[in-house]
Amino acid sequence: MGFALEAKKLEECITDRDKEAVTNAGGIDGLAQKLLTDKKLGLHGEQLTVAALAARKDAFGVNEFEYPPPKTFLSLCREAMNDVTVQILCVAAIISLSIGAGIKKHREEYGYLEGIAIVAVVCVVVFLQAWIDYVKEQKFRQLNSIKDNYTVKVVRGGEVHAVTAGDVLVGDLVELSAGDKVPADGIFVEGSKFKANEAAMTGEPLDITKDHSKDPFLLSGTSISEGSGRMIVVAVGSASQWGVILKTLIVEPSSTPLQDRLDVLVVTVGNFGVGAAVLTFMASLIRWIVHGARGGGWDALQVLEYLINSVTIVVVAIPEGLP
């Protein structure tokens, strides 16, 4: 089964609000005929068979928006490991384990337990942060699935049926009334005092009257503010105007001016913390060298303690509320 109109042409017609394209298609009657539907009955007869509906989906797509694949738990763990403090703790853990397990005296005194404790803390922090981010993303996707699957009234076989927005297809005759959200891009068929609010798409706060002469185009994501009417769906999902905008919005969020200022503050505070940590470590190390030179012994584990104390200064330098 073939269609006389391509999905790309229909998308361009809506994007450009090209009334001439509708006229060239034969008006609303010709458009309905080319989409193998009817402006009174909607999809009917053989067009409601499973094979026909599948062919329509293959030709024009489904009314579902494509979201980027969710991040895996392991990828979130890798992101958590990118934290500088966590990386410093990992280095401290490696040094602690090397000294505690490699030197016989410290091994007999269970000196490696401190390194194991640091590793355990790092694992808890990384896994907990990754789990929180993972659950947050799953909840966000659940909310999106609920938001995108509201009930829509479509005319099929001359009868009105209630379906979810995801089941709307190109060629469907959709019945809309005041307060309804437009589920897909469509062309006005008939209505009474039919007005749409397109502020969500264009920012225009005024309600726009829909009719054949002035503006027959209804855009997905907008809402009906007044009256009632019907439209024939011509673009769904990612091909609709809402889908096109959504694809441009689904990117890694850029930082806000407030976040930029907080980043500067974090770097400034962090630099002071790192400076204090380095000075503390150097002072302790000099003291350790002097003590060893005077015959007090060379306990390498004390150097590790100095390093851990310095790391603690870096960790507590940045307040918890800052990123």
C-alpha positions as a Markdown table, in Angstrom:
| # | Residue | x | y | z |
|---|---|---|---|---|
| 1 | Met | 0.0 | 0.0 | 0.0 |
| 2 | Gly | 1.4 | 3.3 | -1.1 |
| 3 | Phe | 0.6 | 6.9 | -0.1 |
| 4 | Ala | 0.6 | 9.8 | -2.5 |
| 5 | Leu | 2.3 | 12.1 | 0.0 |
| 6 | Glu | 5.6 | 11.6 | 1.7 |
| 7 | Ala | 6.3 | 12.2 | 5.4 |
| 8 | Lys | 9.0 | 14.7 | 4.6 |
| 9 | Lys | 6.7 | 16.8 | 2.4 |
| 10 | Leu | 4.0 | 16.9 | 5.1 |
| 11 | Glu | 6.6 | 17.9 | 7.7 |
| 12 | Glu | 7.8 | 20.8 | 5.4 |
| 13 | Cys | 4.2 | 21.8 | 4.8 |
| 14 | Ile | 3.6 | 22.2 | 8.6 |
| 15 | Thr | 7.0 | 23.8 | 9.2 |
| 16 | Asp | 6.5 | 26.5 | 6.5 |
| 17 | Arg | 2.8 | 26.8 | 7.2 |
| 18 | Asp | 2.4 | 26.4 | 3.4 |
| 19 | Lys | -1.2 | 26.8 | 2.6 |
| 20 | Glu | -0.4 | 26.5 | -1.1 |
| 21 | Ala | 0.8 | 22.9 | -0.5 |
| 22 | Val | -2.5 | 22.1 | 1.0 |
| 23 | Thr | -4.3 | 23.7 | -2.0 |
| 24 | Asn | -2.1 | 21.8 | -4.5 |
| 25 | Ala | -2.9 | 18.6 | -2.7 |
| 26 | Gly | -6.6 | 19.2 | -3.5 |
| 27 | Gly | -7.6 | 21.0 | -0.3 |
| 28 | Ile | -8.7 | 19.0 | 2.7 |
| 29 | Asp | -10.6 | 16.5 | 0.5 |
| 30 | Gly | -7.6 | 15.8 | -1.7 |
| 31 | Leu | -5.3 | 15.6 | 1.3 |
| 32 | Ala | -7.6 | 13.1 | 3.0 |
| 33 | Gln | -7.7 | 11.0 | -0.2 |
| 34 | Lys | -3.9 | 11.0 | -0.6 |
| 35 | Leu | -3.6 | 9.9 | 3.0 |
| 36 | Leu | -6.2 | 7.1 | 2.5 |
| 37 | Thr | -8.5 | 8.5 | 5.1 |
| 38 | Asp | -11.8 | 10.4 | 5.2 |
| 39 | Lys | -12.7 | 13.8 | 6.7 |
| 40 | Lys | -16.0 | 12.4 | 8.1 |
| 41 | Leu | -15.2 | 8.7 | 8.9 |
| 42 | Gly | -11.5 | 9.0 | 9.6 |
| 43 | Leu | -9.5 | 5.8 | 9.1 |
| 44 | His | -12.1 | 3.2 | 8.0 |
| 45 | Gly | -12.6 | -0.1 | 6.3 |
| 46 | Glu | -9.4 | -1.8 | 5.2 |
| 47 | Gln | -7.3 | 1.0 | 6.7 |
| 48 | Leu | -8.1 | -0.3 | 10.1 |
| 49 | Thr | -6.6 | -3.8 | 9.5 |
| 50 | Val | -3.4 | -4.7 | 11.3 |
| 51 | Ala | -1.4 | -4.8 | 8.1 |
| 52 | Ala | -2.7 | -1.4 | 7.0 |
| 53 | Leu | -1.9 | 0.3 | 10.3 |
| 54 | Ala | 1.6 | -1.3 | 10.3 |
| 55 | Ala | 2.2 | 0.1 | 6.8 |
| 56 | Arg | 1.0 | 3.5 | 7.9 |
| 57 | Lys | 3.5 | 3.4 | 10.9 |
| 58 | Asp | 6.3 | 2.4 | 8.6 |
| 59 | Ala | 5.5 | 5.2 | 6.2 |
| 60 | Phe | 5.0 | 8.1 | 8.6 |
| 61 | Gly | 6.3 | 6.9 | 12.0 |
| 62 | Val | 4.6 | 6.6 | 15.4 |
| 63 | Asn | 3.6 | 9.4 | 17.7 |
| 64 | Glu | 6.4 | 8.8 | 20.2 |
| 65 | Phe | 9.3 | 11.1 | 21.0 |
| 66 | Glu | 12.8 | 9.8 | 20.9 |
| 67 | Tyr | 14.7 | 10.4 | 24.1 |
| 68 | Pro | 18.5 | 9.7 | 24.4 |
| 69 | Pro | 19.3 | 6.2 | 25.8 |
| 70 | Pro | 19.6 | 6.3 | 29.6 |
| 71 | Lys | 23.1 | 6.2 | 31.1 |
| 72 | Thr | 24.1 | 2.8 | 32.5 |
| 73 | Phe | 24.9 | 2.4 | 36.2 |
| 74 | Leu | 28.6 | 1.8 | 35.3 |
| 75 | Ser | 28.8 | 5.0 | 33.3 |
| 76 | Leu | 27.4 | 6.9 | 36.3 |
| 77 | Cys | 30.0 | 5.3 | 38.5 |
| 78 | Arg | 32.7 | 6.5 | 36.1 |
| 79 | Glu | 31.3 | 10.0 | 36.3 |
| 80 | Ala | 31.4 | 9.9 | 40.1 |
| 81 | Met | 35.0 | 8.7 | 39.9 |
| 82 | Asn | 35.9 | 11.9 | 38.0 |
| 83 | Asp | 35.5 | 13.9 | 41.2 |
| 84 | Val | 39.0 | 15.2 | 42.2 |
| 85 | Thr | 38.5 | 14.4 | 45.9 |
| 86 | Val | 37.6 | 10.8 | 45.1 |
| 87 | Gln | 40.7 | 10.5 | 42.9 |
| 88 | Ile | 42.9 | 11.9 | 45.7 |
| 89 | Leu | 41.4 | 9.4 | 48.2 |
| 90 | Cys | 42.1 | 6.6 | 45.7 |
| 91 | Val | 45.8 | 7.6 | 45.5 |
| 92 | Ala | 45.9 | 7.7 | 49.3 |
| 93 | Ala | 44.3 | 4.3 | 49.5 |
| 94 | Ile | 46.9 | 2.8 | 47.1 |
| 95 | Ile | 49.8 | 4.3 | 49.1 |
| 96 | Ser | 48.3 | 3.1 | 52.4 |
| 97 | Leu | 47.8 | -0.4 | 51.1 |
| 98 | Ser | 51.2 | -0.5 | 49.6 |
| 99 | Ile | 52.9 | 0.5 | 52.8 |
| 100 | Gly | 50.5 | -1.4 | 55.1 |
| 101 | Ala | 50.8 | -4.7 | 53.1 |
| 102 | Gly | 54.3 | -4.3 | 51.7 |
| 103 | Ile | 56.2 | -3.5 | 54.9 |
| 104 | Lys | 56.4 | -6.5 | 57.2 |
| 105 | Lys | 56.2 | -4.5 | 60.5 |
| 106 | His | 53.1 | -2.7 | 59.4 |
| 107 | Arg | 51.6 | -5.8 | 57.9 |
| 108 | Glu | 51.9 | -7.6 | 61.3 |
| 109 | Glu | 50.2 | -4.6 | 62.9 |
| 110 | Tyr | 47.4 | -4.7 | 60.4 |
| 111 | Gly | 48.5 | -1.4 | 58.9 |
| 112 | Tyr | 46.7 | -2.2 | 55.7 |
| 113 | Leu | 43.3 | -1.8 | 57.3 |
| 114 | Glu | 43.4 | 1.9 | 57.0 |
| 115 | Gly | 43.8 | 1.6 | 53.2 |
| 116 | Ile | 41.0 | -0.9 | 53.1 |
| 117 | Ala | 38.8 | 1.6 | 55.0 |
| 118 | Ile | 39.6 | 4.3 | 52.5 |
| 119 | Val | 38.7 | 2.0 | 49.6 |
| 120 | Ala | 35.4 | 1.1 | 51.3 |
| 121 | Val | 34.6 | 4.8 | 51.8 |
| 122 | Val | 35.3 | 5.6 | 48.1 |
| 123 | Cys | 33.2 | 2.6 | 47.0 |
| 124 | Val | 30.3 | 3.7 | 49.2 |
| 125 | Val | 30.5 | 7.3 | 47.9 |
| 126 | Val | 30.8 | 6.4 | 44.2 |
| 127 | Phe | 28.0 | 3.7 | 44.3 |
| 128 | Leu | 25.7 | 5.9 | 46.4 |
| 129 | Gln | 26.1 | 8.9 | 44.0 |
| 130 | Ala | 25.7 | 6.7 | 41.0 |
| 131 | Trp | 22.6 | 5.1 | 42.4 |
| 132 | Ile | 21.0 | 8.4 | 43.3 |
| 133 | Asp | 21.6 | 9.7 | 39.7 |
| 134 | Tyr | 20.3 | 6.4 | 38.3 |
| 135 | Val | 17.1 | 6.5 | 40.3 |
| 136 | Lys | 16.6 | 10.2 | 39.5 |
| 137 | Glu | 16.9 | 9.5 | 35.7 |
| 138 | Gln | 14.5 | 6.6 | 35.9 |
| 139 | Lys | 11.9 | 8.7 | 37.7 |
| 140 | Phe | 12.3 | 11.5 | 35.1 |
| 141 | Arg | 11.7 | 9.0 | 32.3 |
| 142 | Gln | 8.6 | 7.6 | 34.0 |
| 143 | Leu | 7.2 | 11.1 | 34.4 |
| 144 | Asn | 7.9 | 11.8 | 30.7 |
| 145 | Ser | 6.1 | 8.6 | 29.7 |
| 146 | Ile | 3.0 | 9.6 | 31.7 |
| 147 | Lys | 3.1 | 13.1 | 30.4 |
| 148 | Asp | 3.3 | 11.9 | 26.7 |
| 149 | Asn | 0.5 | 9.4 | 27.0 |
| 150 | Tyr | -2.7 | 11.3 | 27.7 |
| 151 | Thr | -6.1 | 10.4 | 26.2 |
| 152 | Val | -7.1 | 11.6 | 22.7 |
| 153 | Lys | -10.4 | 11.3 | 20.9 |
| 154 | Val | -10.0 | 10.0 | 17.3 |
| 155 | Val | -12.7 | 9.1 | 14.8 |
| 156 | Arg | -12.2 | 5.7 | 13.2 |
| 157 | Gly | -14.8 | 4.0 | 11.1 |
| 158 | Gly | -17.1 | 6.9 | 11.8 |
| 159 | Glu | -17.1 | 6.3 | 15.6 |
| 160 | Val | -15.2 | 8.3 | 18.3 |
| 161 | His | -12.6 | 6.2 | 20.2 |
| 162 | Ala | -10.5 | 7.2 | 23.1 |
| 163 | Val | -6.8 | 6.3 | 22.5 |
| 164 | Thr | -3.5 | 7.3 | 24.1 |
| 165 | Ala | -1.5 | 10.0 | 22.3 |
| 166 | Gly | 1.1 | 7.5 | 21.4 |
| 167 | Asp | -1.5 | 5.5 | 19.3 |
| 168 | Val | -2.4 | 8.5 | 17.1 |
| 169 | Leu | -1.3 | 7.9 | 13.4 |
| 170 | Val | -1.0 | 10.1 | 10.3 |
| 171 | Gly | -4.4 | 10.2 | 8.7 |
| 172 | Asp | -6.3 | 9.9 | 11.9 |
| 173 | Leu | -9.2 | 12.3 | 12.3 |
| 174 | Val | -8.8 | 13.8 | 15.8 |
| 175 | Glu | -11.6 | 15.5 | 17.7 |
| 176 | Leu | -10.6 | 18.4 | 19.8 |
| 177 | Ser | -12.4 | 20.7 | 22.2 |
| 178 | Ala | -11.4 | 23.5 | 24.6 |
| 179 | Gly | -8.7 | 22.4 | 27.1 |
| 180 | Asp | -7.4 | 19.6 | 24.9 |
| 181 | Lys | -3.7 | 19.3 | 24.1 |
| 182 | Val | -3.0 | 18.8 | 20.4 |
| 183 | Pro | -1.3 | 15.4 | 20.1 |
| 184 | Ala | 0.3 | 15.8 | 16.7 |
| 185 | Asp | 0.6 | 18.2 | 13.8 |
| 186 | Gly | -2.6 | 18.4 | 11.8 |
| 187 | Ile | -4.8 | 20.3 | 9.2 |
| 188 | Phe | -8.1 | 21.9 | 10.3 |
| 189 | Val | -11.1 | 20.0 | 8.9 |
| 190 | Glu | -14.1 | 21.6 | 10.6 |
| 191 | Gly | -15.1 | 23.3 | 13.8 |
| 192 | Ser | -17.0 | 26.0 | 15.6 |
| 193 | Lys | -15.3 | 29.0 | 17.1 |
| 194 | Phe | -12.1 | 27.0 | 17.0 |
| 195 | Lys | -9.1 | 28.7 | 18.6 |
| 196 | Ala | -5.7 | 27.4 | 19.6 |
| 197 | Asn | -3.1 | 28.8 | 22.0 |
| 198 | Glu | 0.4 | 28.4 | 20.5 |
| 199 | Ala | 2.3 | 30.1 | 23.3 |
| 200 | Ala | 4.2 | 26.8 | 24.1 |
| 201 | Met | 5.5 | 26.8 | 20.5 |
| 202 | Thr | 5.8 | 30.4 | 19.3 |
| 203 | Gly | 5.5 | 32.4 | 22.5 |
| 204 | Glu | 2.5 | 34.3 | 21.1 |
| 205 | Pro | 0.1 | 34.7 | 24.0 |
| 206 | Leu | -3.0 | 35.5 | 21.8 |
| 207 | Asp | -5.3 | 32.7 | 20.8 |
| 208 | Ile | -5.3 | 32.0 | 17.1 |
| 209 | Thr | -8.5 | 31.2 | 15.2 |
| 210 | Lys | -8.2 | 28.1 | 13.0 |
| 211 | Asp | -10.1 | 27.9 | 9.7 |
| 212 | His | -9.4 | 27.0 | 6.1 |
| 213 | Ser | -8.8 | 30.5 | 4.8 |
| 214 | Lys | -6.4 | 32.1 | 7.3 |
| 215 | Asp | -4.6 | 29.4 | 9.4 |
| 216 | Pro | -5.6 | 25.7 | 9.0 |
| 217 | Phe | -2.4 | 24.4 | 10.8 |
| 218 | Leu | -2.5 | 22.9 | 14.3 |
| 219 | Leu | 0.8 | 22.2 | 16.0 |
| 220 | Ser | 1.6 | 19.5 | 18.4 |
| 221 | Gly | 2.2 | 20.6 | 22.0 |
| 222 | Thr | -0.2 | 23.5 | 21.7 |
| 223 | Ser | -3.7 | 23.5 | 23.3 |
| 224 | Ile | -7.2 | 24.4 | 22.3 |
| 225 | Ser | -8.4 | 27.4 | 24.1 |
| 226 | Glu | -11.9 | 27.8 | 22.7 |
| 227 | Gly | -14.6 | 25.9 | 20.7 |
| 228 | Ser | -14.4 | 22.5 | 19.2 |
| 229 | Gly | -13.3 | 21.0 | 15.9 |
| 230 | Arg | -11.6 | 18.2 | 14.0 |
| 231 | Met | -8.2 | 17.9 | 12.3 |
| 232 | Ile | -6.5 | 15.4 | 10.1 |
| 233 | Val | -3.1 | 14.3 | 11.5 |
| 234 | Val | -0.2 | 14.9 | 9.0 |
| 235 | Ala | 2.9 | 14.5 | 11.2 |
| 236 | Val | 3.6 | 12.6 | 14.3 |
| 237 | Gly | 6.4 | 11.9 | 16.8 |
| 238 | Ser | 9.8 | 13.2 | 15.8 |
| 239 | Ala | 8.5 | 14.6 | 12.5 |
| 240 | Ser | 6.0 | 16.9 | 14.3 |
| 241 | Gln | 6.9 | 20.4 | 15.3 |
| 242 | Trp | 7.0 | 19.5 | 19.0 |
| 243 | Gly | 9.3 | 16.5 | 18.1 |
| 244 | Val | 11.6 | 18.7 | 16.1 |
| 245 | Ile | 11.9 | 21.2 | 19.0 |
| 246 | Leu | 12.4 | 18.4 | 21.5 |
| 247 | Lys | 15.3 | 17.0 | 19.5 |
| 248 | Thr | 17.1 | 20.3 | 19.7 |
| 249 | Leu | 16.4 | 20.5 | 23.5 |
| 250 | Ile | 17.7 | 17.0 | 24.4 |
| 251 | Val | 21.4 | 17.9 | 24.8 |
| 252 | Glu | 23.7 | 18.1 | 27.7 |
| 253 | Pro | 22.5 | 21.0 | 29.8 |
| 254 | Ser | 24.8 | 24.0 | 29.7 |
| 255 | Ser | 25.7 | 25.7 | 32.9 |
| 256 | Thr | 23.7 | 28.7 | 34.1 |
| 257 | Pro | 25.3 | 32.0 | 35.1 |
| 258 | Leu | 24.8 | 31.1 | 38.7 |
| 259 | Gln | 26.6 | 27.8 | 38.2 |
| 260 | Asp | 29.4 | 29.6 | 36.5 |
| 261 | Arg | 29.8 | 31.9 | 39.4 |
| 262 | Leu | 29.6 | 29.0 | 41.8 |
| 263 | Asp | 32.3 | 27.2 | 39.8 |
| 264 | Val | 34.6 | 30.2 | 40.2 |
| 265 | Leu | 33.9 | 30.3 | 43.9 |
| 266 | Val | 34.6 | 26.6 | 44.2 |
| 267 | Val | 37.9 | 26.9 | 42.4 |
| 268 | Thr | 38.9 | 29.9 | 44.6 |
| 269 | Val | 38.1 | 28.1 | 47.8 |
| 270 | Gly | 39.6 | 24.9 | 46.5 |
| 271 | Asn | 42.9 | 26.7 | 45.7 |
| 272 | Phe | 43.1 | 28.0 | 49.2 |
| 273 | Gly | 42.4 | 24.5 | 50.5 |
| 274 | Val | 45.0 | 22.9 | 48.3 |
| 275 | Gly | 47.5 | 25.6 | 49.3 |
| 276 | Ala | 46.9 | 25.0 | 53.0 |
| 277 | Ala | 47.1 | 21.2 | 52.5 |
| 278 | Val | 50.4 | 21.5 | 50.6 |
| 279 | Leu | 51.9 | 23.8 | 53.3 |
| 280 | Thr | 50.7 | 21.4 | 56.0 |
| 281 | Phe | 52.2 | 18.4 | 54.3 |
| 282 | Met | 55.5 | 20.1 | 53.6 |
| 283 | Ala | 55.8 | 21.3 | 57.2 |
| 284 | Ser | 55.0 | 17.9 | 58.5 |
| 285 | Leu | 57.4 | 16.3 | 56.1 |
| 286 | Ile | 60.2 | 18.7 | 57.1 |
| 287 | Arg | 59.6 | 17.9 | 60.7 |
| 288 | Trp | 59.7 | 14.1 | 59.9 |
| 289 | Ile | 63.0 | 14.5 | 58.1 |
| 290 | Val | 64.5 | 16.5 | 60.9 |
| 291 | His | 63.3 | 14.0 | 63.4 |
| 292 | Gly | 64.7 | 11.1 | 61.4 |
| 293 | Ala | 68.0 | 12.9 | 60.9 |
| 294 | Arg | 68.4 | 13.2 | 64.7 |
| 295 | Gly | 68.0 | 9.5 | 65.1 |
| 296 | Gly | 64.3 | 9.3 | 65.7 |
| 297 | Gly | 63.8 | 6.7 | 63.0 |
| 298 | Trp | 62.2 | 6.8 | 59.6 |
| 299 | Asp | 58.6 | 5.6 | 59.9 |
| 300 | Ala | 57.1 | 5.8 | 56.4 |
| 301 | Leu | 53.6 | 5.3 | 57.8 |
| 302 | Gln | 53.8 | 8.7 | 59.3 |
| 303 | Val | 54.3 | 10.2 | 55.8 |
| 304 | Leu | 51.1 | 8.5 | 54.8 |
| 305 | Glu | 49.3 | 10.0 | 57.9 |
| 306 | Tyr | 50.6 | 13.5 | 56.8 |
| 307 | Leu | 49.2 | 12.8 | 53.3 |
| 308 | Ile | 45.8 | 11.8 | 54.6 |
| 309 | Asn | 45.7 | 14.8 | 56.9 |
| 310 | Ser | 46.4 | 17.0 | 53.9 |
| 311 | Val | 43.7 | 15.3 | 51.9 |
| 312 | Thr | 41.2 | 15.9 | 54.7 |
| 313 | Ile | 42.0 | 19.6 | 54.5 |
| 314 | Val | 41.2 | 19.6 | 50.8 |
| 315 | Val | 38.0 | 17.6 | 51.4 |
| 316 | Val | 36.6 | 19.9 | 54.1 |
| 317 | Ala | 37.7 | 23.1 | 52.3 |
| 318 | Ile | 34.7 | 23.1 | 49.9 |
| 319 | Pro | 31.3 | 23.4 | 51.6 |
| 320 | Glu | 28.9 | 20.6 | 51.0 |
| 321 | Gly | 26.3 | 22.9 | 49.4 |
| 322 | Leu | 28.6 | 23.8 | 46.5 |
| 323 | Pro | 29.0 | 21.7 | 43.4 |
